[in-house]
């Protein structure tokens, strides 16, 4: 496990050392996730969704049938 110590700037920013940026493929503009676990600050690249999950996320809430889930379930059961 690599350990590095960095300082927080007056603006609350830190600089990720270049070797770590390169190792993880962190380019300018890359979004990262921060998670606090007890007294640990964990920084990680967000996991990318699978292609299927990306498609589901893209179409979620876009249905225009006007039917409720219950209507659809009832129609499915009736057929």
matplotlib code that plots the C-alpha trace (Angstrom):
import matplotlib.pyplot as plt

x = [0.0, 1.4, 1.2, 1.7, 1.2, -0.2, -1.3, -4.7, -4.6, -6.3, -9.1, -9.6, -7.9, -5.3, -2.9, -2.7, 0.9, 1.7, 2.8, -0.6, -2.5, -0.6, -1.0, -4.8, -5.3, -6.6, -6.7, -7.7, -11.5, -11.7, -14.4, -13.5, -15.5, -14.8, -16.0, -15.4, -15.1, -14.5, -11.4, -10.3, -10.9, -11.0, -10.6, -11.5, -12.5, -16.2, -17.0, -18.4, -21.7, -22.0, -23.4, -26.8, -27.0, -26.0, -28.9, -31.4, -30.3, -30.7, -34.3, -35.5, -38.5, -38.9, -42.0, -45.0, -47.7, -49.6, -50.0, -49.0, -47.0, -50.1, -51.9, -49.1, -49.0, -52.7, -52.6, -49.8, -51.7, -54.9, -53.2]
y = [0.0, 3.4, 6.2, 9.8, 12.9, 16.0, 19.4, 20.9, 24.4, 27.4, 26.7, 23.1, 21.5, 18.8, 17.8, 14.1, 13.3, 12.8, 9.2, 8.3, 10.2, 8.3, 5.0, 5.4, 7.3, 10.4, 13.1, 16.8, 16.9, 13.3, 12.9, 11.1, 9.9, 10.8, 8.5, 9.0, 5.7, 6.5, 8.6, 7.5, 9.6, 7.2, 8.7, 6.5, 6.6, 6.0, 2.6, 2.8, 1.1, -1.8, -1.0, -2.5, -0.5, 2.7, 2.0, 1.4, 4.6, 6.5, 5.4, 5.3, 7.6, 8.1, 5.9, 7.8, 5.1, 6.8, 3.4, 2.7, -0.3, -1.8, -1.3, -3.0, -5.9, -6.4, -6.4, -8.9, -11.2, -10.9, -12.0]
z = [0.0, -1.0, 1.6, 0.8, 2.9, 1.3, 2.7, 2.4, 0.7, 2.2, -0.3, 1.0, -1.9, -2.1, -4.9, -5.8, -6.5, -10.3, -9.9, -8.3, -11.0, -13.7, -12.0, -11.7, -14.9, -13.2, -15.9, -15.3, -15.0, -13.8, -11.1, -7.9, -5.0, -1.4, 1.4, 5.1, 7.0, 10.7, 10.7, 7.2, 4.1, 1.1, -2.4, -5.4, -9.0, -9.4, -10.8, -14.3, -14.9, -17.2, -20.7, -19.7, -16.5, -18.4, -20.8, -18.0, -16.2, -19.5, -20.1, -16.5, -16.1, -19.8, -20.3, -21.9, -21.8, -19.0, -17.4, -13.8, -12.8, -11.4, -14.7, -16.6, -14.1, -14.4, -18.2, -18.1, -15.8, -17.8, -21.1]

ax = plt.figure().add_subplot(projection="3d")
ax.plot(x, y, z, "-o")
ax.set_aspect("equal")
plt.show()
